[in-house]
Amino acid sequence: MSSAGAEPAPHQEQPRRPRRADAQRNYERLLATARKVFSEHGVDAPLDDIARQAGIGNATMYRHFPTRRDLIIAVYADEVAALCARGEALLEDGSPADALFSWLRDFIAHVATKRALALAIPNDQGGQRSALFDRWHRAMHTTASTLLTRARSRGAVDPDLEVSDLLTLANGLAVTSSDPDQAERCLGILRRGIAP
């Protein structure tokens, strides 16, 4: 995913100048707290609660995230970046098939648990939401493609397998399976089904 790493972060339109160290710490603390609060109470949780739990004043929070939409975008972008970084790290795994399926497991968990967060990003007249979604999907697609290409080159999976088919199947597991154990069993079936 090194090529995707060269692009601006998925939630930023243009590069920003670096933050001061204390401002960066506040930003990261707000992001981590928002992730936790949104996960526990949904994206409609009061923003004041996020600031309070982060130990940061409301004014500071609104300087970093002027609207709820900005905060949701930042949290989701951070989740996508973490998922893609995990794929990059898995390229060091000695077993390309294990690496691919470990990432697919993370992808399924991401879709299952973060889908509501992504869908909570309000649409806009300028098409920014569509552009963000395109960028995030491209980043995940690139990560999956890199892992799949590596597995294919080592003969670990069916050579005719397309990344879009693999992600469609994984996405279907994430959306339709309410039980993580069932999703894991289905992932095992998928792995056996695409073995060469």
Secondary structure, DSSP 8 states (H G I E B T S, - for coil): -HHHHTS--TT-SS------HHHHHHHHHHHHHHHHHHHHH-TTS-HHHHHHHHT--HHHHHHH-SSHHHHHHHHHHHHHHHHHHHHHHHTT-S-HHHHHHHHHHHHHHHHHHHHHHHHTS---TTSHHHHHHHHHHHHHHHHHHHHHHHHHHTT-S-TT--HHHHHHHHHHHHHH---HHHHHHHHHHHHHHT--
